[in-house]
């Protein structure tokens, strides 16, 4: 449960990004802050007013989360990445796909240049950034070219050496003129290396030089020159705030940080996709005091990447782990391509791992009790259910339900819970094909047969292609099947599994006379459950979710069926004419009793269409007429809401 006042107290006075969720857990707003505690508090103050739009947004906030960064600049870049990834409803001003500039060194040229670039491409050039100030980037490119005498022209060298006279930059001593062979290729490339060292963070020598020049110019009262040095110095300082949030390497990687105390540990995972940090997740782990960081990370990698469908190319860790080579080989097999585990020791990669660890420490310090409650509600509840059934290793549970109205448009639902949380991407719905009438057992038999037959066929197909099961939509089988019902439904499921040669535990979720969850049916016996336990609450949530998913699918089909009318079966009567007839006449009975003239006077109708309607109603025998009358009454009742279509 999210307690607003408690969570507001935990906000740190540090720069970062805050993420607002609504009651459906959708991200509705992403913002950045110099101080998270001051900025987020503002939203919930009665005196705070940022306009009607923000007021509407605040009313929809059900919870928030945040990611701490090392600077406001990093927060700004991360904000941009998250908005592009999630497209929040209330970030309309940032939906212009804004990008940040880079500094490009054209290492593919024999005489490289340092350029301003709006985007990063996969070429032989080296990119630095992104940066938030385009002006600072342009000033820094100018500064580097001036400091190291680099060329800015577009001449193709060495092909064009000596063909034209040198440009003005050579004469004002801002270029070494490689176009005139005034500098050797080796000396020029040494200057490029110095420029790259500057862009890599070796700013102090240049900053000292600019400060000395500024002081000297001021002492000589050359204030314009001093102001120029001051502006260049400020540009260098802005560029010095290098970004860890976006990586110029443009690859997929997971960055893992760890924080631990005597009994608890939190692992923070940053998800970098396409070179950009697009999200994070943290995991609470119960440990023993003697467990080392290496042991914790080893266990986490095995458990986490055994269950996640996506394996990135690189996993960055804060320290070495046991069995590194074996785990790399296993990850490579799961990914289908080479996967690497790296422990960065310097540069931006090391700082990014440290940022993940910093966020992990915050979570461990502030959310310890909350994480314990969440674990009890999810993983703890699953363990409780598994213990009641005498099972071990239960992680994935699938629940099934059937919905129909007197056998009309029967549908089936499959909901999936992994580690006690709904896995909505794996939900499936079935429109029954072989069952007519209200036969829940036959309907469930069809749903289960289709689900597992499809899964087995996919497994075989992927095996032949040499691909892992992660590429299939039905290939992952549950550790436990939970049926909405008792002995009958469980028996149906077991017979289907036996026919298919599968061995999966099946239990029933039994309800009492008031349609409330009562217990579990397993091995021909009903197992009572403590109603106050987390296991019981999880069973109730799963059962309600399976029922909700089936009802919503059935309702969507029913709403489509309800707009179908007897008039749709008449040749020449489309949606427009049907609507016109229903607007002109109060009921289908009135349309039936109308003559050709009355029908033809209806807007959109002509004599031919009027005759088609008249003949349709008056060329049937008495038996068919009775059927039409009953259908008419039923449709009218549906429209008036007299029939209850929310129940089976």
C-alpha positions as CSV (number, residue, x, y, z in Angstrom):
1,X,0.0,0.0,0.0
2,X,1.4,3.4,-1.0
3,X,1.2,5.9,1.9
4,X,1.7,9.4,0.5
5,X,2.8,11.2,3.6
6,X,5.3,8.5,4.5
7,X,6.8,8.4,0.9
8,X,7.1,12.2,0.8
9,X,9.2,12.1,4.0
10,X,11.6,9.7,2.3
11,X,12.4,11.9,-0.7
12,X,16.1,12.9,-0.7
13,X,17.3,16.5,-1.2
14,X,19.2,15.5,-4.3
15,X,18.8,15.9,-8.0
16,X,16.9,13.3,-10.0
17,X,13.8,12.3,-11.9
18,X,10.4,11.6,-10.4
19,X,7.8,9.3,-12.1
20,X,4.0,9.7,-11.4
21,X,1.7,6.6,-11.7
22,X,-2.1,6.5,-11.8
23,X,-4.3,3.9,-10.1
24,X,-3.8,1.5,-13.0
25,X,0.0,1.9,-12.5
26,X,0.4,3.7,-15.9
27,X,3.1,6.4,-16.0
28,X,1.3,9.7,-16.4
29,X,4.1,12.2,-15.8
30,X,7.9,12.3,-15.7
31,X,9.7,15.3,-14.4
32,X,13.2,16.3,-13.2
33,X,14.3,18.2,-10.1
34,X,17.3,19.9,-8.6
35,X,15.9,18.7,-5.2
36,X,13.5,15.8,-5.4
37,X,12.0,16.5,-1.9
38,X,11.3,20.2,-2.7
39,X,9.8,19.6,-6.1
40,X,7.6,16.6,-5.4
41,X,6.3,18.2,-2.2
42,X,5.1,21.1,-4.2
43,X,2.5,19.0,-6.1
44,X,0.7,18.1,-2.9
45,X,0.6,21.6,-1.3
46,X,-2.9,23.2,-1.2
47,X,-1.4,26.6,-2.2
48,X,0.5,25.1,-5.2
49,X,-1.0,26.0,-8.6
50,X,0.5,25.2,-12.0
51,X,-2.7,25.4,-14.0
52,X,-5.7,23.2,-14.7
53,X,-3.7,20.5,-16.6
54,X,-1.3,19.9,-13.7
55,X,-4.2,20.0,-11.2
56,X,-5.9,17.2,-13.1
57,X,-2.7,15.2,-13.2
58,X,-2.2,15.6,-9.4
59,X,-5.7,14.2,-8.8
60,X,-4.8,11.1,-10.7
61,X,-1.6,10.3,-8.9
62,X,-1.8,7.0,-7.0
63,X,1.9,6.6,-6.3
64,X,5.3,8.0,-7.4
65,X,8.8,6.7,-7.7
66,X,12.2,8.4,-8.3
67,X,15.7,7.9,-9.6
68,X,18.5,9.8,-8.1
69,X,21.2,11.3,-10.4
70,X,24.5,13.0,-9.7
71,X,23.6,16.4,-11.3
72,X,20.6,18.3,-12.7
73,X,22.0,17.9,-16.2
74,X,21.9,14.1,-15.8
75,X,18.3,14.4,-14.5
76,X,17.3,16.4,-17.6
77,X,18.7,13.8,-20.0
78,X,17.2,10.9,-18.1
79,X,13.8,12.8,-18.1
80,X,14.0,13.1,-21.9
81,X,14.8,9.3,-22.3
82,X,12.0,8.3,-20.0
83,X,9.5,10.5,-21.8
84,X,10.5,9.1,-25.2
85,X,10.1,5.6,-23.9
86,X,6.8,5.9,-22.0
87,X,5.0,8.8,-23.6
88,X,3.3,9.9,-20.4
89,X,-0.2,11.5,-20.8
90,X,0.7,14.9,-19.2
91,X,4.2,15.4,-20.8
92,X,2.6,17.0,-23.9
93,X,5.3,19.8,-24.1
94,X,8.0,17.2,-24.4
95,X,6.4,15.1,-27.2
96,X,8.5,16.7,-29.9
97,X,11.1,13.9,-29.8
98,X,13.7,16.4,-28.5
99,X,17.3,15.3,-28.9
100,X,20.5,16.5,-27.4
101,X,23.7,17.5,-29.2
102,X,26.9,15.5,-29.4
103,X,30.5,16.3,-30.2
104,X,31.8,14.2,-33.1
105,X,35.4,13.4,-33.9
106,X,35.7,12.0,-37.4
107,X,38.3,9.4,-36.8
108,X,37.4,7.7,-40.1
109,X,39.2,10.6,-41.9
110,X,43.0,10.7,-42.3
111,X,43.0,14.3,-40.9
112,X,40.0,14.1,-38.4
113,X,37.8,17.1,-37.5
114,X,35.9,17.9,-34.3
115,X,32.3,18.8,-35.1
116,X,28.9,19.7,-33.6
117,X,26.4,16.8,-34.3
118,X,22.7,16.6,-33.8
119,X,22.6,12.9,-33.8
120,X,24.8,9.8,-33.2
121,X,25.3,7.5,-36.1
122,X,27.0,4.1,-36.5
123,X,30.1,5.1,-38.3
124,X,33.8,5.3,-37.7
125,X,33.5,8.5,-35.8
126,X,33.7,8.9,-32.1
127,X,30.9,10.7,-30.2
128,X,30.9,12.5,-26.9
129,X,27.7,13.4,-25.1
130,X,24.8,14.0,-25.2
131,X,24.9,17.4,-23.7
132,X,22.0,19.7,-22.7
133,X,23.4,23.0,-23.9
134,X,23.8,23.4,-27.6
135,X,25.5,26.7,-27.1
136,X,28.1,25.3,-24.8
137,X,28.8,22.4,-27.3
138,X,29.4,24.9,-30.1
139,X,31.6,27.1,-28.0
140,X,33.6,24.0,-26.8
141,X,34.0,22.8,-30.4
142,X,35.3,26.3,-31.3
143,X,37.6,26.2,-28.3
144,X,39.1,22.8,-29.1
145,X,39.7,23.8,-32.7
146,X,41.4,27.0,-31.5
147,X,43.4,25.3,-28.8
148,X,44.8,22.5,-30.9
149,X,44.8,24.2,-34.3
150,X,42.4,21.7,-35.9
151,X,41.0,22.1,-39.4
152,X,37.3,23.1,-39.8
153,X,37.1,22.9,-43.6
154,X,35.5,20.2,-45.7
155,X,38.4,19.6,-48.0
156,X,39.2,15.9,-48.7
157,X,42.7,15.3,-47.3
158,X,45.3,14.2,-48.4
159,X,43.7,14.3,-51.9
160,X,43.2,18.1,-51.8
161,X,46.6,19.0,-50.2
162,X,48.1,22.1,-52.0
163,X,45.2,22.6,-54.4
164,X,43.9,25.8,-52.8
165,X,45.4,28.5,-50.7
166,X,44.9,28.2,-46.9
167,X,41.8,29.7,-45.3
168,X,41.6,32.7,-43.0
169,X,41.9,30.5,-39.8
170,X,45.5,29.7,-40.8
171,X,46.4,33.4,-41.1
172,X,44.9,34.2,-37.7
173,X,46.8,31.2,-36.2
174,X,43.8,29.1,-35.4
175,X,44.6,26.3,-37.8
176,X,47.8,24.4,-38.5
177,X,46.8,24.1,-42.3
178,X,47.2,20.4,-43.0
179,X,45.7,21.3,-46.4
180,X,49.1,22.9,-47.2
181,X,51.2,20.1,-45.6
182,X,52.2,22.6,-42.9
183,X,52.0,19.9,-40.3
184,X,52.8,16.2,-40.6
185,X,50.0,13.6,-40.3
186,X,51.6,12.2,-37.1
187,X,51.7,15.6,-35.4
188,X,48.2,16.4,-36.5
189,X,46.9,13.1,-35.1
190,X,48.7,13.8,-31.8
191,X,46.7,17.0,-31.5
192,X,43.5,15.0,-32.1
193,X,44.5,12.6,-29.3
194,X,44.9,15.6,-27.0
195,X,41.5,16.9,-28.0
196,X,40.0,13.5,-27.2
197,X,41.7,13.5,-23.8
198,X,40.1,16.9,-23.2
199,X,36.6,15.5,-24.2
200,X,37.3,12.5,-21.9
201,X,37.5,14.7,-18.9
202,X,41.0,16.1,-18.7
203,X,39.7,19.6,-18.3
204,X,42.0,21.0,-15.5
205,X,45.0,22.0,-17.7
206,X,42.7,23.9,-20.1
207,X,40.7,25.5,-17.3
208,X,43.8,26.7,-15.5
209,X,45.1,28.2,-18.8
210,X,41.9,30.0,-19.4
211,X,41.7,31.3,-15.8
212,X,45.3,32.6,-16.1
213,X,44.5,34.3,-19.5
214,X,41.3,35.8,-18.1
215,X,43.2,37.2,-15.0
216,X,46.0,38.6,-17.2
217,X,43.6,40.2,-19.6
218,X,41.6,41.8,-16.7
219,X,44.9,43.1,-15.2
220,X,45.7,44.8,-18.5
221,X,42.1,46.1,-18.6
222,X,41.4,44.1,-21.8
223,X,37.9,43.4,-20.6
224,X,36.6,42.1,-23.9
225,X,39.3,39.5,-24.1
226,X,38.7,38.6,-20.4
227,X,35.0,38.2,-21.0
228,X,35.8,35.9,-24.0
229,X,38.0,33.8,-21.7
230,X,35.2,33.8,-19.1
231,X,32.6,32.6,-21.5
232,X,34.9,29.8,-22.8
233,X,35.6,28.8,-19.3
234,X,31.9,28.5,-18.5
235,X,31.4,26.4,-21.6
236,X,34.1,24.0,-20.5
237,X,32.5,23.7,-17.1
238,X,29.2,22.8,-18.7
239,X,30.8,20.2,-20.9
240,X,32.6,18.8,-17.9
241,X,29.2,17.5,-16.6
242,X,29.5,14.4,-18.8
243,X,26.5,12.2,-19.1
244,X,26.3,8.7,-17.7
245,X,22.5,8.6,-18.4
246,X,23.0,8.1,-22.2
247,X,25.8,6.0,-23.6
248,X,27.3,6.8,-27.0
249,X,27.9,3.1,-27.5
250,X,24.3,2.6,-28.6
251,X,23.9,-1.0,-27.2
252,X,21.7,-2.9,-24.8
253,X,23.0,-3.5,-21.3
254,X,21.9,-4.0,-17.7
255,X,23.7,-2.0,-15.1
256,X,23.5,-3.6,-11.6
257,X,24.2,-1.9,-8.3
258,X,24.1,-3.6,-4.8
259,X,23.5,-2.4,-1.3
260,X,23.5,-4.7,1.8
261,X,23.4,-4.7,5.5
262,X,23.4,-7.6,8.0
263,X,20.1,-9.3,6.9
264,X,18.9,-7.5,3.8
265,X,20.2,-6.5,0.4
266,X,18.7,-4.5,-2.5
267,X,19.9,-5.0,-6.1
268,X,19.1,-2.1,-8.4
269,X,19.0,-2.9,-12.2
270,X,19.2,0.0,-14.7
271,X,17.9,-1.0,-18.2
272,X,19.9,0.6,-21.0
273,X,18.3,0.0,-24.4
274,X,19.8,1.5,-27.6
275,X,22.3,3.3,-25.4
276,X,19.7,5.1,-23.3
277,X,18.6,4.5,-19.7
278,X,14.9,3.9,-20.1
279,X,14.0,2.4,-16.7
280,X,15.0,0.6,-13.5
281,X,13.8,-2.0,-11.1
282,X,15.0,-3.0,-7.6
283,X,14.9,-6.4,-5.9
284,X,14.8,-7.2,-2.2
285,X,16.9,-10.1,-1.1
286,X,17.0,-11.8,2.3
287,X,20.6,-12.7,3.2
288,X,22.7,-14.1,5.9
289,X,25.3,-11.8,7.6
290,X,28.2,-13.9,6.3
291,X,27.0,-13.7,2.6
292,X,29.5,-11.8,0.6
293,X,28.7,-9.3,-2.2
294,X,30.0,-11.8,-4.7
295,X,27.8,-14.6,-3.5
296,X,24.7,-12.3,-3.5
297,X,25.4,-11.1,-7.1
298,X,25.9,-14.7,-8.3
299,X,22.6,-15.9,-6.8
300,X,20.8,-12.8,-8.2
301,X,22.1,-13.3,-11.7
302,X,21.1,-17.0,-11.8
303,X,17.6,-16.3,-10.5
304,X,16.8,-13.1,-12.3
305,X,18.0,-14.1,-15.8
306,X,16.5,-17.5,-15.5
307,X,13.1,-15.9,-15.5
308,X,13.4,-12.8,-17.7
309,X,12.8,-13.2,-21.5
310,X,15.3,-10.6,-22.6
311,X,19.1,-11.0,-22.1
312,X,21.2,-7.9,-23.0
313,X,24.5,-8.1,-24.7
314,X,26.3,-6.8,-21.6
315,X,25.7,-7.0,-17.9
316,X,27.8,-4.5,-15.8
317,X,28.5,-5.5,-12.2
318,X,30.1,-3.6,-9.2
319,X,32.4,-6.5,-8.3
320,X,33.5,-9.9,-9.5
321,X,31.3,-12.9,-9.1
322,X,31.7,-16.7,-8.7
323,X,31.4,-18.8,-11.8
324,X,31.7,-15.8,-14.1
325,X,32.7,-17.9,-17.2
326,X,30.0,-20.5,-16.6
327,X,27.3,-17.9,-16.1
328,X,28.4,-16.0,-19.3
329,X,28.2,-19.3,-21.3
330,X,24.7,-19.9,-19.9
331,X,23.5,-16.4,-20.7
332,X,25.0,-16.7,-24.2
333,X,22.9,-19.9,-24.7
334,X,19.7,-18.2,-23.5
335,X,20.3,-15.1,-25.6
336,X,21.3,-16.9,-28.8
337,X,24.3,-14.6,-29.2
338,X,27.4,-13.8,-27.1
339,X,26.6,-12.2,-23.7
340,X,29.3,-10.5,-21.6
341,X,29.7,-9.8,-17.8
342,X,31.9,-6.8,-17.2
343,X,33.2,-5.1,-14.0
344,X,34.1,-1.6,-15.1
345,X,37.0,-0.1,-13.2
346,X,37.1,3.5,-14.5
347,X,35.3,6.0,-16.7
348,X,31.6,6.5,-17.3
349,X,30.8,2.8,-17.0
350,X,32.1,2.7,-13.4
351,X,30.2,5.9,-12.5
352,X,27.0,4.4,-13.9
353,X,27.4,1.3,-11.8
354,X,28.0,3.5,-8.8
355,X,24.9,5.5,-9.6
356,X,22.9,2.2,-9.6
357,X,24.5,1.4,-6.2
358,X,23.6,4.8,-4.9
359,X,19.9,4.3,-5.7
360,X,20.1,0.8,-4.2
361,X,21.4,2.3,-0.9
362,X,18.5,4.8,-0.9
363,X,16.0,2.0,-1.4
364,X,17.5,-0.2,1.3
365,X,17.5,2.7,3.8
366,X,14.1,4.1,3.1
367,X,11.9,1.3,1.7
368,X,13.1,-1.6,3.8
369,X,9.8,-2.3,5.6
370,X,7.8,-1.6,2.5
371,X,9.8,-4.1,0.5
372,X,9.3,-6.7,3.2
373,X,5.5,-6.2,3.0
374,X,5.6,-6.4,-0.8
375,X,7.7,-9.6,-0.7
376,X,5.2,-11.2,1.8
377,X,2.3,-10.1,-0.4
378,X,3.8,-11.7,-3.5
379,X,6.7,-14.2,-3.2
380,X,5.8,-15.0,0.4
381,X,2.2,-15.6,-0.6
382,X,3.3,-18.0,-3.4
383,X,5.5,-19.9,-0.9
384,X,2.5,-20.2,1.4
385,X,0.3,-21.6,-1.3
386,X,3.0,-24.0,-2.4
387,X,3.5,-25.1,1.2
388,X,-0.2,-25.9,1.6
389,X,-0.1,-28.0,-1.5
390,X,3.2,-29.7,-0.6
391,X,4.9,-28.3,-3.7
392,X,8.3,-26.6,-4.2
393,X,9.7,-24.3,-6.8
394,X,6.4,-22.7,-7.7
395,X,7.0,-19.4,-9.5
396,X,4.5,-19.2,-12.4
397,X,0.8,-19.9,-11.9
398,X,-1.9,-19.9,-14.5
399,X,-5.6,-19.5,-13.7
400,X,-8.6,-20.2,-16.1
401,X,-12.2,-19.2,-16.2
402,X,-15.2,-19.5,-18.5
403,X,-17.8,-16.8,-19.2
404,X,-21.1,-17.1,-21.1
405,X,-24.8,-16.2,-20.9
406,X,-26.8,-19.4,-21.4
407,X,-24.1,-20.7,-23.7
408,X,-24.2,-17.5,-25.8
409,X,-20.7,-16.6,-27.1
410,X,-18.7,-18.6,-24.6
411,X,-15.2,-17.4,-23.9
412,X,-12.3,-18.5,-21.8
413,X,-9.6,-16.6,-20.0
414,X,-6.1,-17.4,-19.0
415,X,-4.3,-15.1,-16.5
416,X,-0.7,-15.5,-15.4
417,X,1.0,-14.7,-12.1
418,X,4.8,-14.9,-11.8
419,X,6.3,-14.6,-8.3
420,X,2.9,-13.4,-7.0
421,X,2.6,-10.5,-9.5
422,X,0.3,-10.4,-12.6
423,X,2.2,-11.0,-15.9
424,X,-0.3,-9.3,-18.2
425,X,1.8,-9.7,-21.3
426,X,1.2,-13.5,-21.0
427,X,-2.6,-13.2,-20.5
428,X,-4.6,-15.0,-23.2
429,X,-8.3,-15.1,-24.2
430,X,-10.1,-17.8,-26.1
431,X,-13.3,-17.6,-28.2
432,X,-14.7,-21.2,-28.0
433,X,-15.2,-23.0,-31.3
434,X,-16.4,-26.5,-30.6
435,X,-18.8,-26.1,-27.7
436,X,-22.4,-24.9,-28.0
437,X,-24.6,-24.3,-25.0
438,X,-23.7,-23.7,-21.3
439,X,-21.3,-26.5,-20.8
440,X,-18.5,-25.2,-18.6
441,X,-16.6,-28.5,-18.4
442,X,-16.5,-29.0,-22.2
443,X,-15.6,-25.3,-22.6
444,X,-12.7,-25.6,-20.2
445,X,-11.5,-28.8,-21.9
446,X,-11.3,-26.9,-25.2
447,X,-9.5,-24.0,-23.7
448,X,-6.9,-26.1,-21.9
449,X,-6.4,-28.4,-24.9
450,X,-5.8,-25.4,-27.2
451,X,-3.5,-23.7,-24.8
452,X,-1.1,-26.6,-24.1
453,X,-1.3,-28.2,-27.6
454,X,-0.3,-24.8,-29.1
455,X,2.5,-24.5,-26.5
456,X,3.9,-28.0,-27.3
457,X,3.7,-27.3,-31.0
458,X,5.6,-24.0,-30.6
459,X,8.2,-25.8,-28.4
460,X,8.9,-28.3,-31.2
461,X,9.0,-25.6,-33.9
462,X,11.5,-23.5,-31.9
463,X,13.6,-26.6,-31.1
464,X,13.8,-27.4,-34.8
465,X,15.0,-23.9,-35.5
466,X,17.5,-24.0,-32.7
467,X,15.8,-21.1,-30.8
468,X,15.0,-20.9,-27.1
469,X,11.5,-21.1,-25.6
470,X,11.6,-17.4,-24.9
471,X,10.7,-16.7,-28.5
472,X,7.3,-18.4,-28.2
473,X,4.1,-17.0,-26.9
474,X,2.7,-20.2,-25.4
475,X,5.9,-22.1,-24.7
476,X,6.3,-21.3,-21.1
477,X,4.3,-23.8,-19.0
478,X,3.1,-23.1,-15.4
479,X,4.4,-24.6,-12.2
480,X,0.8,-24.7,-11.0
481,X,-2.6,-24.5,-12.7
482,X,-5.4,-22.9,-10.7
483,X,-9.0,-23.7,-11.8
484,X,-12.0,-21.5,-11.0
485,X,-14.0,-24.3,-9.4
486,X,-13.7,-27.5,-7.5
487,X,-13.6,-31.2,-8.3
488,X,-15.2,-31.1,-11.7
489,X,-13.0,-28.4,-13.2
490,X,-9.8,-29.9,-11.6
491,X,-10.8,-33.3,-13.0
492,X,-11.3,-31.8,-16.5
493,X,-7.8,-30.2,-16.4
494,X,-6.1,-33.4,-15.2
495,X,-7.7,-35.4,-18.0
496,X,-6.5,-32.9,-20.6
497,X,-2.9,-32.9,-19.2
498,X,-2.9,-36.8,-19.1
499,X,-4.0,-37.0,-22.8
500,X,-1.2,-34.6,-23.7
501,X,1.4,-36.3,-21.6
502,X,2.0,-33.4,-19.3
503,X,2.5,-33.5,-15.6
504,X,1.6,-30.1,-14.0
505,X,-0.1,-29.8,-10.5
506,X,-3.7,-28.6,-10.7
507,X,-5.7,-27.2,-7.9
508,X,-9.2,-25.7,-7.7
509,X,-10.2,-22.3,-6.1
510,X,-13.4,-23.2,-4.3
511,X,-16.0,-20.6,-3.5
512,X,-18.7,-20.6,-0.8
513,X,-22.5,-20.0,-1.3
514,X,-21.9,-16.3,-1.4
515,X,-19.4,-16.6,-4.3
516,X,-16.4,-15.8,-2.1
517,X,-13.2,-17.7,-2.1
518,X,-13.2,-20.4,0.6
519,X,-10.2,-22.7,0.0
520,X,-8.2,-24.9,-2.4
521,X,-9.2,-28.3,-3.8
522,X,-6.2,-30.5,-4.3
523,X,-5.8,-34.3,-4.5
524,X,-9.5,-34.9,-4.0
525,X,-9.6,-32.9,-0.8
526,X,-10.5,-29.4,0.1
527,X,-7.7,-27.5,2.0
528,X,-8.9,-24.7,4.2
529,X,-6.9,-21.5,4.3
530,X,-6.6,-18.8,6.9
531,X,-8.6,-15.8,5.6
532,X,-6.2,-13.3,7.0
533,X,-3.1,-14.9,5.4
534,X,-1.3,-13.4,2.4
535,X,-1.7,-16.7,0.5
536,X,-5.5,-16.5,0.8
537,X,-5.5,-12.9,-0.4
538,X,-3.3,-13.8,-3.4
539,X,-5.7,-16.7,-4.3
540,X,-8.6,-14.2,-4.1
541,X,-6.8,-11.8,-6.4
542,X,-6.0,-14.5,-8.9
543,X,-9.6,-15.8,-9.0
544,X,-11.0,-12.3,-9.3
545,X,-8.6,-11.4,-12.1
546,X,-9.4,-14.5,-14.1
547,X,-13.1,-13.8,-13.8
548,X,-12.6,-10.1,-14.6
549,X,-10.6,-10.9,-17.7
550,X,-13.2,-13.4,-19.0
551,X,-16.1,-11.1,-18.3
552,X,-14.4,-8.1,-20.0
553,X,-13.7,-10.2,-23.1
554,X,-17.3,-11.5,-23.1
555,X,-18.7,-8.0,-22.7
556,X,-16.7,-6.7,-25.7
557,X,-18.0,-9.5,-27.9
558,X,-21.5,-9.0,-26.5
559,X,-21.4,-5.3,-27.2
560,X,-20.5,-6.1,-30.8
561,X,-23.3,-8.6,-31.0
562,X,-25.8,-6.2,-29.6
563,X,-25.5,-3.8,-32.5
564,X,-26.4,-6.6,-34.9
565,X,-30.1,-6.3,-35.8
566,X,-32.6,-8.2,-37.9
567,X,-32.2,-5.3,-40.3
568,X,-28.6,-6.2,-41.0
569,X,-29.8,-9.4,-42.6
570,X,-31.8,-7.5,-45.3
571,X,-30.0,-7.0,-48.7
572,X,-29.4,-3.3,-49.4
573,X,-29.7,-2.2,-45.8
574,X,-26.4,-1.0,-44.4
575,X,-25.5,0.9,-41.3
576,X,-26.9,4.3,-42.6
577,X,-30.3,3.0,-43.6
578,X,-30.6,0.8,-40.5
579,X,-29.9,3.9,-38.3
580,X,-32.4,6.0,-40.3
581,X,-35.1,3.3,-39.9
582,X,-34.5,3.0,-36.2
583,X,-34.7,6.8,-35.8
584,X,-38.0,7.0,-37.8
585,X,-39.7,4.0,-36.2
586,X,-39.9,3.4,-32.4
587,X,-39.3,-0.4,-32.6
588,X,-38.7,-3.3,-35.0
589,X,-42.4,-4.2,-34.6
590,X,-43.3,-0.7,-36.0
591,X,-40.9,-1.3,-39.0
592,X,-42.6,-4.7,-39.6
593,X,-46.1,-3.1,-39.6
594,X,-45.1,-0.3,-42.0
595,X,-46.0,-0.4,-45.7
596,X,-43.7,0.3,-48.6
597,X,-44.7,3.9,-48.9
598,X,-44.0,4.7,-45.2
599,X,-40.6,2.9,-45.4
600,X,-39.6,4.7,-48.6
601,X,-40.3,8.1,-47.0
602,X,-37.6,7.4,-44.5
603,X,-34.3,9.4,-45.1
604,X,-31.7,7.4,-47.0
605,X,-34.3,4.9,-48.2
606,X,-35.6,4.5,-51.8
607,X,-38.4,2.4,-53.1
608,X,-36.2,-0.7,-53.9
609,X,-34.8,-0.7,-50.3
610,X,-38.3,-0.2,-48.9
611,X,-39.6,-3.2,-50.8
612,X,-36.7,-5.3,-49.6
613,X,-37.5,-4.5,-46.0
614,X,-41.3,-5.1,-46.5
615,X,-40.7,-8.4,-48.3
616,X,-38.2,-9.6,-45.6
617,X,-40.8,-9.2,-42.9
618,X,-43.9,-10.4,-44.9
619,X,-42.5,-13.4,-46.8
620,X,-41.8,-15.6,-43.8
621,X,-44.0,-18.3,-42.4
622,X,-45.7,-18.1,-39.0
623,X,-43.0,-20.0,-37.3
624,X,-40.3,-17.7,-38.5
625,X,-42.4,-14.7,-37.6
626,X,-42.6,-15.9,-34.0
627,X,-38.8,-16.2,-33.9
628,X,-38.5,-12.6,-35.2
629,X,-40.9,-11.4,-32.6
630,X,-38.9,-13.1,-29.8
631,X,-35.6,-11.7,-31.2
632,X,-37.1,-8.2,-31.3
633,X,-38.2,-8.4,-27.7
634,X,-34.8,-9.7,-26.6
635,X,-33.0,-6.9,-28.5
636,X,-35.3,-4.3,-26.9
637,X,-34.7,-5.7,-23.5
638,X,-30.9,-5.6,-24.1
639,X,-31.1,-2.0,-25.1
640,X,-33.2,-1.1,-22.0
641,X,-30.8,-3.0,-19.7
642,X,-33.5,-5.4,-18.4
643,X,-31.3,-8.5,-18.8
644,X,-28.3,-9.0,-16.6
645,X,-25.4,-9.7,-18.9
646,X,-22.7,-9.5,-16.2
647,X,-23.4,-13.0,-14.9
648,X,-22.9,-16.3,-16.4
